[in-house]
Amino acid sequence: MCCDLQVHAGMVAGVDTECTAVFSMQGVTGNISFMQSAQSGTVSIVAHLNGLKTGKEYGWEVRQFPTNFDIANRCSDLDIGNMLPNGGNLSDSHGFLTPSNQASASYSDSSLHLFGKDSITGRTLRLSATDGTHTVCATIQPTGIVKTVMVRLPGPVGGTIYFREDTSNTRAGVAIYADLFFTDSTSAPSTASYLKIHSNAVAADLTESKSMSERCAALGDVYNPGGVTGTCSSSDHSSCMAGDLQGKFGTVGIGLTKSSQKTFVTDTNLALSGSSSVIGKSLAVYSASDAIIACANIVEVVPKNVSATFSMSGMKGSVRFMQNSPLDPTTVTVNFQNLQNLAGGWHVHAYPLVPKMFADDFQCSGKDVGGHWNPFGIDPSTSPSAGTGTNDEYEVGDLSGKYGSLANMASLMAAVYIDYNLPLFGPNSIIGRSIVIHENMPGSPRWVCANIDYPAETITAKVTFKYPVIGEIIMRQEKNKPLTDTSIFAKLGYANGMTGSSGHNFHVHQTKVSEDFMADTGRCMSAKAHFNPYDSYMQGNYATECSENNPLRCELGDLSGKHTTLSIGDSSGGFTHAFFTDILLPLSGPHSVIGLSVVIHVGAGRLACGDIYEVKPMVAEVTSWSAGGPTGTFTFTQNSMFDMTEVSINMANLGANAGGYHVHVLPVPDGMNSPCSSKGVQGHFNPYNITVANSPAAGTGTNDEYEVGDMSGKYGMMNTMNSMAMVKEDNNLPLFGPQSIVGRSIVIHKSDSSGSRWVCGNITAKTGTKVVAIATFDAGVLHGYIKMHQMTYTDGSFSDTTIEMDLKYANGTQTTNDHNWHVHESKVGSDGTVALDKRCKSVGPHYNPYRVNTTGSYSSDCSFSNPLRCEMGDISGKQGQYDIGSGRVLFNDIDLPLHGKFSVIGRSITVHTENGGGGRLACADIVEVKAPTPSPNTDNTVSGAVTYKWNLAVMLLCLVVMCWNI
């Protein structure tokens, strides 16, 4: 691969190509540049370094392979290879480098090449003190933009091949860097194998599932876009077919383990751009007997651009990260506003933020986001003071160490840093983790935080564990890109009173789980064996060869082999966290793990298991409004619980009369004369008890400084507008979880002096198929209803369940407090209205299909913030007790299915006596409300949108209470 042939700022006049080795390692900074004026010309070398240690002499050498900045020992012989035999010993040619000549030294070299098959571009320049006490290294890179494509071979030959091309050099060659090994532990190292590029793609990785024996059956001819027919020569690549890597370079080494046989060559007749590009073609590995033994697709490594967006505690801003490939540094761009002179240190932390539950929850806490991301185990006490060292001397996540503290700053705008120790690719990637900014005061308390997002639209998959382990494993990957990295976030505890444990292997298994996920013997055996579509060889040295440093040697589903084992927290909500980045765990394509299962082991046994479902993005809309004038839509979209909610507002006919607009607590009631009134929808949705008087002026603060429902506070008022078209991102407006706005309503206020309510509409989920159920209390001591809505999906998964409840005494006057309420196992018999001491016995015990242990600390463990620790039917444990006669309330429950084997439909709900009593006050069956029959009235307003064929009991109920428009 040649370097940049364009003259650019900083280049020496008359120089055709320039490459630079940029150092930021072990206290050494600066660069050594190589320049050549023609393909056969002398190479000029200019050194500009700082940090060589006093009194030492440094040998300098060109080594075979590029520097891998994403490992701990970056300059080892194992990683960067041997010195180039021809011209690689620069100490012999030009003498040692010393502190006295490091700042400005120039040399001429007639043995080095920046062009053609002998180019040093893409290899490593290593500087090493002659006494062996100090070594640094850097890749010799083009000064222009480099395009990278990749082949990732899953087996039986595994490994990675990178192709790199200088995009600004029209005469550029392509550097090819291969690290290949056998995955069967039985083959001998090979020096007789060879590579060829073929015209067709490998369908097995893209569109159709094939066995390993069929994988490479239809690759087509050797790629030959130029129609070359002559004899291929290793000295003249122009005579070769583009795909004939054997003819150009001969054989390739294949080792027994990763890094044991590596190859680096430069191809002068291979294109990564234009009509002759190899992207989308396939690479085949041939044996000495000319048989194809492995193949994979050639895919472009798309540069990753991600950001962390802050809107918290009055501070706004973003940190943007960009990395072109795993072989390039990361560019970091910082824009912070309103730091208020409060900020100090700032770091990437191990885990993402989780949704807030209570007003006093602090999302930046160590319990939630963990400590600094530090995969190489740097001792921070040994790091230089902030902003004075090189990237590798700090934790990967120590941004203030590498770039400097934010102390005494009001803002930091358009600051740009280059970081060789902050990967966006591979197992140490920061994508999906979080950034925390600390306060500049004793103890450095955490102040604000934000998640680091993903480079493109993602697929999110989730495993929910119910017995005896509770919690989730969440996987995220770029949509329809099965060969990109997948992040794995685990949050796990026990549901049965057990103490925490560690050392648990976990794997993706071949099938979904059947009814044995709670079996005392043979648990989870229905999941079958580990998912191993590439037939990784499990005998021999698998246990030692499969590791986090060698994941391509592992079964695709061997998650603990590729990463590490899991820990499981205790039952009191002491969930453990883990976060991994997996380089080969597809969530799309023929080897997608969605639809399979994950098993957590204890020793060789199977402890817990759960199916892998895709998390469907939640889309909710308000499209129908109470009569009054304004028309249009509010659309809310949240891809997962970790993502911001996109709010799209398109409203017309406002007539310059509108003012504020808010999410209100309850849905709009049907049939009420003033449906938008406080009696109808209550006040703003404000689960975190924000004091409105303390909120900043509309549109000036951060999202958390306003009520969750105060959209006009967060985005700005509608005053004087005839229409509004706006799209906002909100990190304080959830569509998932107990604090979701789904099922609630929006009220648009007038801009008059009182801010009177004008029109309102319901926030209705739009994804999936709606299932509605109701428990109607129409006889006995209580009258009213408990209504449930849930969206179900074709794969068997389902959304959270929205619950609306309105119960009162038959006499309509009495109010009593703190009633527990539960789903019970059975329907109501004939005892629903008998004497209290015999009432509702027929419904049986609480519905507890997952055998949650209700002894010991259950009453304190089961809570709004720990709902999987509760019996499924313990709704008051999950949502809170109910005050009879207090009116309508609304909840969102993450574990109350209306669909599938564990559906609560066909069971019953019992309301118990006041003050947490155990007596059974009233009970009613949970009945599915069948699909509605549209009314001939086509009016699309809330008050007349749709009517339903109700059974007699529900019709009677509507005379007593105002029904919720379904």
PyMOL commands that set and color helices and strands:
alter all, ss='L'
color gray80, all
select helices_A, chain A and resi 77-80+90-94+203-205+237-239+245-249+366-369+380-382+391-393+399-403+515-518+525-527+542-545+551-553+559-562+678-681+692-694+703-705+711-715+836-838+841-843+858-861+867-869+875-879+942-944+952-960
alter helices_A, ss='H'
color red, helices_A
select strands_A, chain A and resi 17-25+28-36+43-50+58-63+105-109+124-129+135-142+146-154+157-166+174-182+190-198+252-254+262-267+282-286+292-300+304-312+315-323+330-337+343-349+412-419+434-439+446-451+458-465+469-478+486-494+501-504+506-509+566-568+576-582+597-602+605-614+618-622+631-638+645-652+658-664+724-730+745-750+757-762+764-765+769-777+782-792+798-809+816-819+821-824+882-884+889-893+908-912+920-929
alter strands_A, ss='S'
color yellow, strands_A
deselect
rebuild
show_as cartoon
